[in-house]
Each structure stands twice: as structure tokens, then as C-alpha cells.
Amino acid sequence: MEKISKGLRLLEQREVKRKVIHVSSLLIPIIFSYVSFTSFILLFCIIYGIWVFIDLQRRVKPHVQAMLDRLLGGVFRPEEARSFSGATHMGLGVLITCVFFEHSTAVMALTILAVCDSVASIVGERYGHIKVADKSLEGAAGFFLSGLLLICFFVWIFGYKEIFLWENIIALAFATLAEL
């Protein structure tokens, strides 16, 4: 029984570390807000290219995986052992979002990604009882409500007048469904 308890604590620690890394991705929309588009894309592509190279190496060279585990505290999930990490997928999404969407929309979308995904996970793990596939309805509600607060914050506090409130709420509803 003690072995199971220790395993659960390690799993929880890994997930907490993943959430901290996820929320730290708030730096991306913050930096995107304060540097030129060209500078941001150039810097992001360099960092992303290095990460993709490391991620590829991690999958084929056990010593690279071991180094990353020591450095990052074992944040990789077992299903990432033979595929790209969540960070690689997220980086591609960031690049596509910044290139193809209007600046304020991209900043808001990236902020929602950084915050709401973590909120959904925390709420779902803590209060999730109604399961939808491997997620919970409560986690989805956490995603939607935290996203709604962020949209209101962007519109009313930052004065993002080019963001249309109802269009973003509808987009948030679709993002919430996609999160399920």
C-alpha cells in the first residue's frame, strides 16, 4: 500500500511541475505584446527549432531523456516516450496562432491556453465527478469560466476594443468543447 501511495505522490508532483511549466508559458503572449512581430517570430523560431531538435534526440537517445528528466524533474508523461512532447505540439500551435491571427486575438488565445488548460486540469482532478471520455465536465466548466474571466479582463481592463465580446465567448465555447 505504501508503494502505491508513493507512486501517486510522484505522479502528483510531476503534474504540478507540468502545470507550473504550462502557466509559465504566459511569458509567450507577454513577450509577443512588447516586441515587434518580426523579432518575436525570429526569436520564437530559433528557440522552437532548438527544442524540436532536443525533443527528437530525447526520443532516440536515452541519455538525452535522462538529462531532461534530471533537469525538468521528470515532467514527461509515459505516452510522450515515443512521440513529441506536449511542449512541441504547443510550440507549433503558438507559431501558427501568431502568424495567422490578428495580434490581440493571438495574445488572448495564448493567454487562455496558458491559464485555462491548467485551471481545467486542477478543477477536473480535484472536483471532477462527471466523466466525458478521460476528462470531466467540472474541468471543462473550470476552463470555460476562467476563459470568460480572461476575456472580460482583456476587453474591459486592457481596453481591447477590437476584440468582440460575443465572438470570443463563442470561440471559447468551441475551445472548451475541444478541450473535452
N, C-alpha and C positions, 0 to 999 in steps of 0.2 A: 504494500500500500504506500509506503514511504517513497518507493521508486516512482510510482505514478504521480504522486504529489510533486516530487522534484521535477519530473518531466513537464507537468503543467506549469510550474513556476518558470521554467526555462522558456516554454512556449509564450507565456505572457510577457516575459522580458523581451523576447525577440519582437513581438508585435508592438510593444511600447516603443522600442527603438525604431521600428518601421514607421510608426506614426510621427515620431519626432522628425525623422528624415523627411517624411511626407509634408508636414507642416512647414519645415524649413524651406520647402520649395516656394514658399511665399516670397522669397528673395527674387524669384524669376519675374513676376509681374511688377515688383517694386523697381528692380533694375530697368526693366522694359519701359517703365514710366519716366525714367530720368535720363536715359541716354538716347542717342539717335537710333533710328531704326537700323541703319547700316552697321553701326558699331555693335548693337545688340546681336544682330544676326551673325555677324562675323565672330564675335566672342562666343556666342552660344554654339555655333557650328564647330569651332575649334574644341571646346570643352566636350561637346557631344561626340565628336569624332574620336577623341581620346577615350571616352567612356565606352563607346561601342567596341573599340579595339580591345580594351580591358575585359569587357563582357564576353567577347568571343574567346579570348585567351582563357578566361575563367572556366569556360565550358569544356575546354580540351586539355588544359594543363592543371592538374590537381594542386601544384604548389601555388599557382595564382589564386585559386579558390581558397586555399588555406591562408594565404596572406590577407585576402579580403575579409575572411572570417575573423582573423585577429584584429584587423583594422576597424571593421564595422561591427564587430560583436555578433557575428552570426545572424544577420538580418535576412539572409536569403531563405525563401521557403523551399521545401523539398521539390515541389513541382518546377522550380526555376533551375534545377540542376542540369536539365537537358534543353533548356530554352533560354531565350533572352530574359533578362530580369525585368521586373516592373519598371525600373528606372529607365531602361532603354525604350520601352514602349511609351512611357510618359514623355521622354525627351522628344521622340518623333511627333507626338501629339502637340507638344509645345511649339515645335518648329512649324508644323502645319497651321496651327492656330494663329501664330504671329505673322506668318506670311500671307494667309488668305483672308483674314478678318480685319475689320477696322480696328484701330489701336485701342479705343476704350472698350470695345467688345472683347478683344483678346485679353486685356488686363482683367476684366471682370471674370471671364471664363476661367482663366488660370488661377485667379484667387479662389473662385468657387471650387475648383479641382483640389487645390491645396488644403482648404479648410473643410469643405463638406464631406469629402470622402473619409477623412479621419473622424469627423463627427458621426457619420453613419456607422462606421465600424465600432466606435466606442459605445454608442447608443444600442446598436444591434447586439453586441456582445453582452452588455450589461442588462438590457431590458427586453431583448428580443425573444418573443414567445410565438408569434405568428410567422411561420416559415414560408418563404417563397423561394423555391429551389434551395440554394445554400445560404441565402440572405434572409433578413427578417423585415417585416412590414414596419416595425418600430425603427429600425436602422434607416429605412427609406424615408420615414417621416422626419427623422433627425437630419438627413441630407436636405430634404426639401425646406424645412423650417430654417435651418442655418443658411441655406442659399437665399431664401426670402429676406432674411435679415441683412445679408450682404448686398443684395440688390437695392434694398431700401437705403442702406448706408451709402452706396455709390451714387444713387440718384439724389438723395436729399442732403447728405452731408458733403460729398465731394462736388455736387452740382453737375453731374454727368448728364447734361440736358440732351445730348444726342442719343442717350440710351432710353428707349421707350419701355416704360414700366411693364405693361401687359405683354409685350412681345418677349421680354426677358422672363417673365413668370411662366409663360407657355414653354419657352426653351428650357427653363429649369424643370418643369414638369416632365418633359421628354428626357432630360438628363437623369432625373430621378428614376424614371422607368428603365432607362438603360443601365443604371446602377444596380437594379434588381437582377 
